[in-house]
């Protein structure tokens, strides 16, 4: 099983982290806009 851990944003304006394992995907978001998170997920090849 492949495990993916990818910080999407980290800073004073907000944080977001993507974790994936097999068919399970988890997005931890604290403060970024939905569009910013969707764009970041797309940039790592994950459909929002």
N, CA, C and O of each residue as an XYZ file, in Angstrom:
192
protein
N       0.847     -1.170      0.000
C       0.000      0.000      0.000
C       0.896      1.238      0.000
O       1.845      1.337      0.778
N       0.575      2.172     -0.884
C       1.331      3.419     -0.947
C       0.751      4.417      0.043
O      -0.466      4.563      0.153
N       1.624      5.094      0.754
C       1.244      6.107      1.733
C       1.761      7.449      1.239
O       2.949      7.578      0.945
N       0.882      8.461      1.142
C       1.258      9.795      0.676
C       1.001     10.803      1.783
O      -0.084     10.836      2.363
N       1.989     11.615      2.071
C       1.905     12.663      3.079
C       2.407     13.927      2.399
O       3.580     13.999      2.033
N       1.542     14.934      2.218
C       1.942     16.122      1.474
C       1.402     17.388      2.131
O       0.194     17.626      2.100
N       2.270     18.204      2.725
C       1.814     19.497      3.222
C       1.505     20.400      2.027
O       2.360     20.597      1.163
N       0.290     20.949      1.972
C      -0.108     21.808      0.863
C       0.211     23.271      1.152
O       0.662     23.998      0.267
N      -0.021     23.698      2.378
C       0.277     25.058      2.824
C       0.723     24.998      4.271
O       0.286     24.139      5.037
N       1.590     25.910      4.630
C       1.980     26.049      6.025
C       2.435     27.477      6.241
O       3.420     27.917      5.647
N       1.736     28.190      7.072
C       2.110     29.573      7.328
C       1.112     30.254      8.237
O       0.172     29.627      8.724
N       1.316     31.524      8.461
C       0.465     32.261      9.384
C      -0.948     32.466      8.843
O      -1.872     32.711      9.618
N      -1.133     32.367      7.500
C      -2.462     32.556      6.923
C      -3.288     31.276      6.907
O      -4.486     31.326      6.629
N      -2.679     30.136      7.198
C      -3.416     28.878      7.239
C      -2.524     27.692      6.951
O      -1.382     27.848      6.518
N      -3.046     26.516      7.192
C      -2.307     25.274      6.978
C      -3.234     24.254      6.330
O      -4.437     24.248      6.590
N      -2.674     23.394      5.488
C      -3.438     22.302      4.893
C      -2.488     21.140      4.649
O      -1.340     21.334      4.250
N      -2.975     19.942      4.891
C      -2.177     18.734      4.770
C      -3.021     17.659      4.088
O      -4.182     17.457      4.444
N      -2.438     16.972      3.111
C      -3.102     15.855      2.438
C      -2.411     14.565      2.846
O      -1.184     14.471      2.810
N      -3.220     13.547      3.243
C      -2.699     12.230      3.586
C      -3.526     11.207      2.811
O      -4.756     11.253      2.824
N      -2.839     10.285      2.137
C      -3.534      9.245      1.402
C      -2.883      7.898      1.637
O      -1.662      7.801      1.762
N      -3.704      6.853      1.698
C      -3.220      5.481      1.857
C      -4.239      4.562      1.197
O      -5.385      4.476      1.639
N      -3.818      3.874      0.135
C      -4.754      3.018     -0.585
C      -5.881      3.843     -1.169
O      -5.635      4.823     -1.872
N      -7.121      3.456     -0.884
C      -8.285      4.190     -1.375
C      -8.759      5.268     -0.412
O      -9.772      5.920     -0.668
N      -8.048      5.464      0.682
C      -8.445      6.446      1.690
C      -7.667      7.733      1.508
O      -6.448      7.718      1.340
N      -8.391      8.859      1.541
C      -7.761     10.172      1.432
C      -8.287     11.053      2.553
O      -9.478     11.039      2.865
N      -7.384     11.820      3.154
C      -7.732     12.684      4.269
C      -7.148     14.056      4.021
O      -5.959     14.184      3.727
N      -7.977     15.087      4.138
C      -7.529     16.461      4.001
C      -7.721     17.151      5.340
O      -8.831     17.204      5.871
N      -6.641     17.675      5.876
C      -6.702     18.438      7.120
C      -6.479     19.884      6.728
O      -5.407     20.239      6.238
N      -7.474     20.716      6.938
C      -7.427     22.109      6.497
C      -7.709     23.021      7.685
O      -8.658     22.811      8.440
N      -6.876     24.023      7.831
C      -7.070     24.982      8.915
C      -6.856     26.395      8.380
O      -5.800     26.992      8.589
N      -7.860     26.921      7.692
C      -7.826     28.332      7.371
C      -7.675     28.757      5.926
O      -7.860     29.937      5.629
N      -7.350     27.858      5.010
C      -7.185     28.262      3.618
C      -8.551     28.247      2.921
O      -9.455     27.521      3.335
N      -8.694     29.053      1.860
C      -9.952     29.069      1.117
C     -10.124     27.751      0.371
O      -9.150     27.047      0.102
N     -11.362     27.428      0.041
C     -11.643     26.212     -0.700
C     -10.951     26.188     -2.050
O     -10.455     25.143     -2.468
N     -10.909     27.321     -2.739
C     -10.249     27.398     -4.041
C      -8.754     27.155     -3.902
O      -8.167     26.440     -4.714
N      -8.131     27.739     -2.888
C      -6.686     27.545     -2.684
C      -6.370     26.078     -2.414
O      -5.384     25.554     -2.931
N      -7.195     25.412     -1.609
C      -6.977     24.008     -1.303
C      -7.209     23.157     -2.554
O      -6.432     22.244     -2.831
N      -8.273     23.450     -3.313
C      -8.548     22.703     -4.538
C      -7.397     22.852     -5.535
O      -6.991     21.875     -6.162
N      -6.869     24.071     -5.682
C      -5.728     24.296     -6.583
C      -4.493     23.525     -6.121
O      -3.767     22.963     -6.942
N      -4.252     23.498     -4.809
C      -3.087     22.785     -4.277
C      -3.226     21.278     -4.483
O      -2.252     20.609     -4.827
N      -4.432     20.740     -4.274
C      -4.653     19.310     -4.507
C      -4.442     18.969     -5.977
O      -3.821     17.957     -6.301
N      -4.953     19.808     -6.859
C      -4.761     19.587     -8.299
C      -3.288     19.596     -8.654
O      -2.849     18.823     -9.506
N      -2.513     20.469     -8.006
C      -1.078     20.561     -8.315
C      -0.304     19.299     -7.926
O       0.781     19.056     -8.455
N      -0.853     18.486     -6.999
C      -0.179     17.230     -6.633
C      -0.852     16.034     -7.284
O      -0.547     14.888     -6.952
N      -1.774     16.299     -8.219
C      -2.394     15.217     -8.974
C      -3.557     14.539     -8.280
O      -3.888     13.398     -8.603
N      -4.187     15.224     -7.324
C      -5.338     14.665     -6.598
C      -6.568     15.469     -6.974
O      -6.569     16.695     -6.864
N      -7.624     14.781     -7.420
C      -8.860     15.469     -7.737
C      -9.549     15.915     -6.447
O      -9.756     15.105     -5.543
N      -9.904     17.201     -6.356
C     -10.543     17.693     -5.125
C     -11.901     17.064     -4.863
O     -12.547     17.385     -3.866
